[in-house]
Amino acid sequence: MTGFTSWRKSSRSSGADDSQCVECRVTWRKSSRSNSGDDSNCLEARSQSGAFQVRDSKLGHGSPVFDLTVIDFKALLAAAE
C-alpha cells in the first residue's frame, strides 16, 4: 500500500532535483455508475506508473490504497460486472 498524495512531473522535465517544472497531482476517479452523492460507497481508482491504485471512496484520504497490476485491475473490473 502507498500513500494517497502523489505528484507527477512532466516526462519532458530533466532528472535534476533543481529543475523548474510543473507537477500535477494524480486524481482519483469514481465509477460513472456510482451514485453522485457524497455518501455513496464506491471504489475509486487512478492509474499510477503503468499500474493502478484503488481505495474506498467513503474513507477518502483515510482509506488504505491498494496497488494492482494491469492484469489484476482488469480482473477486478470483470468480477464487478
BELNORTA-V839275 format. One record per pair of residues at least 12 apart in sequence whose ideal C-beta (glycine too) atoms are under 7 Angstrom apart, sorted by the first residue. I is the first residue (numbers start at 1). GAP is how many residues later the second one is. Records with the same first field share a line. If there is no record, write none. Layout:
BEGIN
I = GAP ; GAP
END
This chain:
BEGIN
1 = 63 ; 64 ; 65 ; 66
2 = 51 ; 63 ; 65
3 = 62
4 = 57 ; 61
6 = 19 ; 20 ; 42
7 = 16 ; 17 ; 18
8 = 15 ; 16 ; 18
9 = 12 ; 14
10 = 12
26 = 20 ; 22
27 = 19
28 = 16 ; 18 ; 27
29 = 15 ; 16 ; 17
30 = 12 ; 14 ; 27
40 = 17
41 = 17
42 = 15
43 = 13 ; 14
44 = 13
51 = 16 ; 17 ; 18 ; 19
52 = 16 ; 18 ; 21
53 = 12 ; 13 ; 14
54 = 12 ; 14
END
